[in-house]
Amino acid sequence: QERMGMNGEHFNMIKFRSMPVDAEQKSGPVWAKSGESRATTFGSFIRKTSLDELPQFWNVLIGEMSLVGPRPERPFFIDQFKQYVPGYMLRHKMKAGITGWAQVNGWRGNTSIEKRIEADLYYIQNWSLKLDFKIMFMTVWKVFQDENAYWSNPCLAPFLQQIGWKRFLFSNKHHFLTAFAKNPLCCWVVVI
């Protein structure tokens, strides 16, 4: 998909296809929503597990994106948002990221664009390596429990809440194996 990155430059963000090729042919670009029926069966699965985002690591490797930063958006929506969201274009002063401060704070999917921009601008103004690491760790946690993501992980989220994510990630392998035995697909982020 075409996206806008740092300094307004357009690039092709690589994603696994989750919808039929002609999904937006009649309607034009449409904002994705939870529970929508445009995705294929396999597409729904890769969206629910966030596996459709994995190819973006290629965009990071070739320098078009960063691991952490404001999420890139499609130019069609940017043209709309910049008209009514003050400071919207300021988010393009930094390289776009696979994850960001807005996403780990629940501003993803069909949520307030104003709050998302507020979080993006906070990140830009307060950038530090420490904040980037915090966001990366929070991303692992949020993938399993964010109510605004396209899915909610019913098998692992309660387990992580019970033992705490730090203990889950840094303690002995028994906890991971217990969760993995219940449902191996729930643990893909931890394996990666």
Order of alpha helices (4+ residues) and beta strands (2+ residues): beta-beta-alpha-alpha-beta-alpha-beta-alpha-alpha-alpha-alpha-alpha-alpha-alpha
